[in-house]
């Protein structure tokens, strides 16, 4: 049998951290979709389960696509060039997997993005390579939630905030950055930052939400690790971030 190729359009929808953060605009966009395409990292992927919950709330079918393996060998991903190449190859494999679904099904497909599509997410880059028409609906981002939970402003008066990743934290501090929102946390190196202030959040908006704030030297890195694992134990997954601010 010859595979059919159908016309498709795509809606990239930011949904915050779960159904409670779906905006009216995002809800309308979801209802306009024939189905939602989502990567499945495993048979019991907990992040897929959250997307499924969102889809069920709005009566949209979720089509799970097995996520291609990504090269996470430290030898090939520690250096920036190696990391970038591994991500490019992973994205290319995702493009091929998603194209198969879209060409078979056609119609309007939704892609649900954790937080907001503009910030440390590659869905837009991947969808651009698919060659279908698409639009983007914003969502509530993790830095917004972090600031709200801690009742803070992310920057001081007249000063900037630098958004980065744990991978790049040391490099950014070395360039003089002293007010940083750090995403994609994992295991950052915070040695020597004992006098810095931290506002930490894990799994914001989820049952396992964890919040910590204070001077790093008093809290200790161990406290952040414990909070992170506590969130994982409750929700089955963990996404954390924090604001770091140097002493004045």
C-alpha positions in Angstrom: 0.0 0.0 0.0 1.3 3.5 -0.9 1.4 5.9 2.0 -0.8 8.9 1.7 0.4 12.5 2.0 -2.1 15.0 3.3 -2.0 18.7 3.9 -1.5 19.7 7.5 -1.2 22.8 9.6 0.3 23.1 13.1 -0.5 25.0 16.2 2.4 25.3 18.8 0.7 25.9 22.1 2.3 26.9 25.4 0.4 25.3 28.3 2.4 26.4 31.3 3.0 23.6 33.8 -0.3 21.8 33.4 -4.1 22.2 32.9 -4.4 24.9 35.5 -2.1 27.2 33.4 -3.9 26.8 30.1 -4.9 30.3 29.0 -8.3 31.0 27.3 -6.3 31.6 24.0 -4.5 28.3 24.4 -7.8 26.5 25.2 -9.4 27.8 22.0 -6.3 26.7 20.0 -6.5 23.3 21.5 -10.2 22.9 20.7 -9.3 23.8 17.1 -6.9 20.9 16.7 -7.8 17.6 15.3 -5.1 15.9 17.4 -2.0 16.7 19.4 1.4 15.2 18.6 3.7 14.5 21.6 7.0 12.8 22.0 7.0 9.7 24.3 10.3 9.1 26.0 9.1 5.7 27.5 6.0 3.6 27.9 5.3 5.4 31.2 6.6 8.8 30.4 5.3 11.1 33.2 5.6 14.2 31.2 3.5 12.6 28.4 0.9 11.9 31.1 0.6 15.6 31.9 0.1 16.4 28.2 -2.5 13.6 28.0 -4.3 15.2 31.0 -4.4 18.5 29.1 -5.7 16.9 26.0 -8.4 15.0 27.8 -9.6 18.2 29.5 -10.2 19.7 26.0 -11.4 16.6 24.2 -8.4 16.3 21.8 -6.8 13.1 20.8 -3.1 12.7 21.8 -0.8 10.9 19.3 2.3 9.6 21.0 5.4 9.4 18.9 8.4 7.4 20.3 11.2 10.0 20.9 14.4 9.3 19.1 17.4 8.6 21.3 19.7 11.5 22.0 23.5 11.1 22.4 24.2 12.0 26.0 27.8 10.6 26.1 29.7 13.1 28.3 32.7 12.7 26.0 30.7 14.1 23.0 28.5 16.5 24.8 30.7 18.4 27.3 32.1 20.7 24.7 29.8 23.2 23.2 30.4 21.9 19.6 29.8 18.3 20.6 26.6 19.2 22.5 25.3 21.3 19.6 25.9 18.5 17.1 24.1 16.0 19.4 21.1 18.2 19.6 21.0 18.9 15.9 21.0 15.1 15.2 18.3 14.5 17.7 16.1 17.3 16.2 16.6 15.9 12.7 15.3 12.5 14.0 12.3 14.2 15.6 11.5 16.0 12.4 11.4 12.7 10.4 9.2 11.0 13.1 6.8 13.9 13.2 6.6 14.3 9.4 5.5 10.7 9.1 2.5 11.3 11.4 1.5 14.7 9.8 1.7 13.4 6.3 -0.4 10.3 7.2 -3.1 12.2 9.2 -3.2 15.8 7.8 -5.5 18.2 9.4 -4.6 20.5 12.3 -2.0 19.2 14.7 -1.2 20.7 18.0 2.2 20.6 19.7 2.0 21.2 23.5 5.0 23.1 24.9 5.9 23.1 28.5 5.9 26.7 29.8 6.2 29.1 26.8 7.5 28.2 23.3 9.9 31.1 23.3 12.2 30.0 26.1 14.6 27.0 26.1 12.4 24.9 24.0 13.1 23.8 20.4 9.6 23.0 19.1 9.5 26.1 16.9 12.9 25.2 15.4 11.7 21.6 14.7 8.3 22.6 13.3 10.0 25.1 10.9 11.9 22.2 9.4 8.6 20.3 8.7 7.5 22.8 6.1 3.9 23.1 7.2 2.1 26.3 8.0 2.1 27.0 11.8 1.3 29.6 14.4 2.4 30.0 18.0 0.2 30.5 21.1 2.2 31.8 24.2 2.0 30.1 27.6 3.0 30.9 31.2 6.7 30.5 31.5 8.6 28.9 34.4 10.5 32.2 35.3 7.1 33.9 35.6 5.9 31.3 38.0 9.2 31.4 40.0 8.8 35.1 40.5 5.2 34.8 41.5 5.8 32.0 44.0 8.6 33.9 45.7 6.8 37.2 45.4 9.8 38.9 43.8 10.8 40.9 40.7 13.4 39.0 38.7 15.6 42.1 38.3 16.7 44.9 40.6 15.7 48.5 39.7 17.2 49.6 36.5 19.3 46.4 36.1 19.0 43.4 33.7 18.2 39.8 34.3 20.3 37.2 32.4 18.5 33.9 31.5 20.8 31.0 31.0 21.3 27.2 31.7 23.1 25.3 34.4 25.6 24.2 31.7 26.6 27.8 31.0 26.4 29.2 34.5 30.1 29.4 35.3 30.9 30.9 31.9 28.2 33.6 32.4 29.3 34.5 35.9 32.9 34.8 34.6 31.7 37.4 32.1 30.3 39.5 35.0 26.7 38.4 35.2 25.4 38.7 38.7 21.6 38.3 38.3 20.7 35.1 36.5 17.7 32.9 36.0 19.1 29.5 35.6 17.1 26.9 33.8 17.6 23.2 32.8 19.1 22.7 36.3 20.5 19.2 36.6 23.6 19.5 38.8 25.1 23.0 38.7 28.5 23.9 40.2 27.7 26.5 42.9 31.1 26.3 44.7 32.3 29.8 45.7 28.9 31.4 45.5 28.1 31.1 49.2 27.3 34.8 49.5 24.9 34.8 46.6 21.1 34.8 47.2 19.0 32.0 45.6 15.3 31.7 44.9 14.7 28.1 43.9 11.6 26.3 42.5 11.0 22.7 41.3 7.9 21.4 39.6 6.1 24.7 39.9 2.4 24.2 39.8 2.6 20.4 40.3 1.8 18.4 43.4 5.5 18.1 44.2 6.3 21.8 44.0 9.3 22.7 46.1 10.4 26.3 47.0 13.6 27.4 48.8 15.2 30.8 49.2 18.0 32.4 51.1 21.8 32.8 51.1 23.5 29.8 49.4 26.1 29.5 52.1 23.3 28.9 54.6 21.1 26.7 52.5 23.9 24.7 50.9 23.8 22.9 47.6 22.6 19.7 49.4 19.3 21.5 50.2 18.7 22.1 46.6 19.4 18.5 45.7 17.1 17.2 48.4 14.3 19.5 47.2 14.9 18.4 43.6 14.7 14.7 44.5 11.6 15.3 46.7 9.8 16.8 43.7 10.8 13.8 41.5 9.6 11.3 44.2 6.2 13.0 44.3 5.6 13.7 40.5 7.8 11.1 38.8 9.7 13.9 37.0 11.5 17.1 37.9 11.9 20.5 36.2 13.6 23.1 38.3 15.1 26.6 38.0 16.3 29.4 40.2 17.2 33.0 40.4 20.8 33.6 41.5 21.8 37.1 42.6 25.4 38.1 43.6 26.2 40.3 46.6 26.3 44.1 46.3 
